[in-house]
Amino acid sequence: MEDTNDETKALEDPPKAEATPPEAPQQALSKNAQKKLLKQQKYEAKKAEKKAQAKEQKKKEVERKRREWNETLESVPEEERSKLIESRKSLRKERMEKRSDEREKKIERLTKAKQCGQNIIIDLEFSHLMTSSEINSLAQQIMYCYAVNGRCTYPGHLWLTGCGGETGSQLQRLPGYEKWIIEKENGSYIEAFQEQKENLVYLTADSENVIDELDPKKIYIVGGLVDRNRWKGITMKKALEQGIQTGKLPIGSYMKMSSSQVLTVNQVIEILLKFLETRDWKTSFFQVIPQRKRCGADTDTDTLKNEEVNGEEIQETEGQSDTKKQCVELNDAN
């Protein structure tokens, strides 16, 4: 199934009180960051407008097909009309049976991944650093990650840690979320893997440790932060403070990025999943990283997806209109 969809907070000084903990100061936006934020807001407004237009167009298309079907039935004799109706019922039954079969196979793959799949964590402990729009965007990226994982021949064992925050609350609003075959922990990954801390590896573009191969014993962490470039280096700092390993994907060995090597959450996850399937970093990068993020000389002739799916330190996904198409199964898949 494929999946899809949209975007996420603020602070205010409380009156003086004895037990009130001090609030973390908000980082002021630079002029460049303000311009980027304004551009993003315009993009989101335009996307919402396109979404509404697409919805209206789909409604008209459904009405047109229904009208044509009724006209067809009225134009044929009773006997032929009965045959057409039975044929349509038969096709619908076939589609339902196919979906049911695909759903069962998906559940089987994801259940097996819980036993022997590569452990991959999305760290959701950054809700306090994001706006509501950004949190919503992150939730959509996670929904896409789950849909992509469900389609994989060899899916990973996905974990969501830090679900007790606002991001977790936003995820609860997603249709079918309670049925997802995915680990959900309110606590941190340190708590969830306290006996395997030496195997935790935080993926961050700031690390000097290049990952050449995914170790099945390692537990890879992707920071769940749509940061708009406000919190550079925060995942690296967190990993160092916690005393856990860090690593970065070998992007620079296979292509030149047009800007930084910072990708979205869903891009990082899809690259990892693609590598688990192909064991080939080049193929994984070129099939996932959008062409607009690569220097012209390094573009590959392969057809690329418009969706962003990765994130060593995480920016917001652009062009998530296709996400919804790829996530349609989420409601009835599980």
Secondary structure, DSSP 4 states (H G I P E B T S, - for coil): --B---------PPPP-TTPPPPPPPPPPPHHHHHHHHHHHHHHHHHHHHHHHHHHHHHHHHHHHHHHHHHHHHTS-HHHHHHHHHHHHHHHHHHHHHHHHHHHHHHHHHHHHHHHSPEEEEE-TTGGGS-HHHHHHHHHHHHHHHHHHHH-SS--EEEEE-TTSHHHHHHHTSTTGGG-SSEEESS-HHHHTTT-GGGEEEE-TT-S-B-SS--TT-EEEEE----TTSSTTHHHHHHHHHT-EEEB--GGGT--BSS-S---HHHHHHHHHHHHHH--HHHHHHHHS-GGGB-GGG--SS---SS--B-SS--PPS-THHHHHHTGGGGT--
